[in-house]
Amino acid sequence: MIQLYGQFDGYYSHAQVSRGILQGLCENGVNDLVVHNLGTGGFAEAGDFSYQCARSVFADVSLYIGGYPPFSIAYMGAHRFRAALFICESEVVPREWGSIADKFDLLCFPSEWTRQAYIKAGAPAERSIVVHHGLHPVFEKRITHGDYMGQSLFVHVAGAASFLDRKGTPQLVEAFKRVFGASRAARLLLRCAATPQTERFLVDGLIDLHEPDNSWGALEPEKMRQLYMQADCVIQPSRAEAFGMVPMEARAMGLPVMLTDSSGHLEHFEGASDVCIPTGPSAPISVNGIPSGMAPTVKVEDIEDALRDWPKNTLCSKFDSTYYERWCWGNVTKELARALKDADA
């Protein structure tokens, strides 16, 4: 039996990853599961799969799907074989995190960039693998865009309003004002919470916030798809991404993408179609859970250069349905499923 620990309530990334991994494991024949929901709900859903939540601390094998290692300690139990998936938004993580990770028999990370951060902190390289985040089924269906006429709409998903520098949001806002402030040839839609800081970004007719319901709440996949459908381009000049799902979702739908090609983005950067926003040397960054974060830097001027090339150097993704098939949860969890089945044999 395999005990699965995860967050299954709501639509923040932790919950969507937990549900996606559950779906992927089931599709790969890992069915002897008992699911413990770290949230408040009494069940876990993933695609066509639904599980009542329970906890068996003595299950032979466990998989903890979490964010940062300190939260996993309470769920180690007496399992013979322990696996975990951890993330980070910095290329440097605390040594304590590496020590906790060392207590697991199998470590999973969404990108090689994240894996290397933990290895530098003392996590065992020989017991670690990369398990990419996958695409939700709503992103399998592509959309068709015509020519770019009139005002183009750029969509940027900023995420946590407390750590806006991680997504390059302040730099993007400044670059956008420099490039399109006079002409109003394009508009920028920011998906982030309404706070005094983010409201200072707003410029009437140029930069707006996307607040369909609760600006602090995360959007379910279908509403994210609706947001992308408004866009002519998705732009993510991130300094630090554990993986970075937004560009992948946009590509799967056929949208052009501008993004940095470092940190987790490098794992899925598509040089033939993406517009690259270059990054510079690493520097301190404020991120969740890490007191002394470090990540590549991004300059306003480099984002300007990418924006000035719009739409000349920005082409719709030419990927067909094989892009979704390559990045769906069932495909990205194959190695993890094999490892768990072997451990539970």
Steps between C-alpha positions, in 0.01 A plus 500: 500500500617854420409796722468820298522832687393810308292816488179435307285803584484809281705601199834627624798324346547256790145365457518484122831314513365256761192424291709474185742252656210295634349490152833412339574219745156349449541515122830315541347219702579614855161422650570361847488850650370656817478879478547745786381851419713763672216747446156500651308286252405138545574381149751541220411538135718472192345475158275196502645376829351568843635373833366516851772642720653291773835469672700186568827596665612136472447468124809338351572783254426872521517796265488850648409765243597826660669832464781529752660218704428629853128438445562134416637397842157446655410256220802271498323236710634146518504440125771264381560695177454877495482714187441875475463775243648835605527838329683828553522843338871554563820337379615498865292325768570460874726215607219390730290426191774276363525315831125434508502391136775250583251308715302399190572198283391673179501873431310660214544852367311676219817618323873441491549855630301415812675165537843663489400753768418214737810302411714803588324503838591137566214302345619168350539526123489121456150479650349789305311525172325774302121469480371786290166665564238398245221657299137487607270349234324834434817619325494224241268696272673767294364841407536680169632854476468731206727787407594746772299808424441799722590480870675176594434347842787358706416280799740465793435269796678658794398261777576596860472875547755485783779378271443682171868513409503122460286526185674815376175693538641843600752485215228400253273785605777755452601356162138493383450865587816595311405308188124551478429792733477755220349293218257286705554237229485227764347436841637295791270291719652400834364193673580576863343619823387858542732653760635853548817388322329343198248781469792740451577306180169593339481744211157569351466332161851355519543280808210332684446234766308183427251454785208283391398379845735512794828665405678300772361169378658274242312419182383153409640370168190580295508865614873518430423375150239775461759755611752376244235511229486879539873532439712558192813408694600372844807664654688359802837671561555295817815503706420178684263216413502153651364397159264763359169364376356816343710498179428130451125549531517788252708302248266203520215733399703643211585836656832678446717524811769740619701372795838466663698189415645439846398335830206262448404659168811351340349154543236564233627807308421468130761691304322455167191691606557676834633854527788491749538768766864454610604487863817621667717397796329372811422743780302498827123451474218495752300179468273297721662287768866586431680776692789543254367423154702530179379500141593630154432867434282653229540852359228741396694570181501133396124477545471820295692339215265202497192723503629721219526192278127433539350361287785469249694233687207340681333214319216279615619167628500241223475205739223252432325273746824315567608795715218431745569126486866559580425716802178347639505361855479141381825539307707706744428263793606177328839474671352586839227239455758232418706592807201485734375170358848351537521621861157357577568164338 
